[in-house]
Amino acid sequence: MANANTQIDPMHAEEIGHGNSKAAWSMVFVMLIGFVVGCIAFAGHNPTFVYVGCAIVVVGLIVGWAMKKAGFGVNGSRSGDSH
């Protein structure tokens, strides 16, 4: 049973969120394309396109980071005020 005098740490009082932003969704979409390309190439025994798929995944990380820096991340200046 919780004590009535228990205080909530203000650091953990705000909602965590789940990265629901334009930057996060763009990153996931690009990375998903990379995984699909890599998996199809792996099944088809084509190592060149496996590496292309890996490169697309890395590009997805860069896209997400760049969009976050541009203000499209959670609570960003251009995020649409939905967070």
C-alpha positions in Angstrom: 0.0 0.0 0.0 1.4 3.4 -1.0 2.1 6.0 1.7 0.1 9.2 1.5 3.3 11.2 1.9 4.9 9.7 -1.2 5.9 12.4 -3.6 6.2 12.0 -7.4 9.6 12.8 -8.8 9.0 15.8 -11.2 11.5 14.3 -13.6 9.2 11.4 -14.2 5.9 13.2 -13.8 5.6 14.1 -17.5 4.3 11.7 -20.1 7.1 9.8 -21.9 5.6 9.7 -25.3 6.3 7.2 -28.0 8.1 9.2 -30.7 4.9 9.9 -32.6 6.3 12.7 -34.8 6.9 13.3 -38.5 10.6 12.7 -38.0 10.0 9.3 -36.3 7.5 8.1 -38.9 9.8 9.2 -41.7 12.7 7.4 -40.2 10.6 4.2 -39.7 9.3 4.3 -43.2 12.8 4.7 -44.8 14.2 2.0 -42.5 11.3 -0.4 -43.3 12.1 0.0 -47.0 15.7 -0.8 -46.3 14.8 -3.9 -44.3 12.4 -5.1 -47.1 15.1 -4.6 -49.8 17.7 -6.4 -47.6 15.5 -9.3 -46.8 14.4 -9.9 -50.4 18.0 -9.6 -51.5 19.1 -12.0 -48.8 16.4 -14.6 -49.8 17.5 -14.1 -53.5 21.2 -14.6 -52.6 22.2 -11.2 -53.8 24.8 -9.7 -51.4 25.1 -6.4 -53.3 21.5 -5.5 -52.6 21.8 -6.8 -49.0 24.4 -4.1 -48.5 22.2 -1.6 -50.3 19.4 -2.4 -47.9 21.8 -1.9 -45.0 22.8 1.5 -46.4 19.1 2.5 -46.7 18.6 1.6 -43.0 21.5 4.0 -42.1 20.0 6.6 -44.4 16.8 6.3 -42.4 18.6 7.0 -39.2 20.2 10.1 -40.7 16.8 11.2 -42.1 15.2 10.9 -38.6 18.1 12.8 -36.9 18.0 15.6 -39.5 14.3 16.0 -39.3 14.4 16.1 -35.5 17.1 18.8 -35.7 14.9 20.7 -38.3 12.0 20.8 -35.7 9.9 17.9 -36.8 10.6 15.7 -33.7 8.4 15.4 -30.6 7.7 18.9 -29.2 9.7 20.4 -32.1 9.0 23.8 -33.4 7.3 22.4 -36.6 5.8 19.3 -35.1 2.2 20.5 -35.4 1.5 21.1 -31.7 -0.1 17.7 -31.3 2.3 16.7 -28.6 
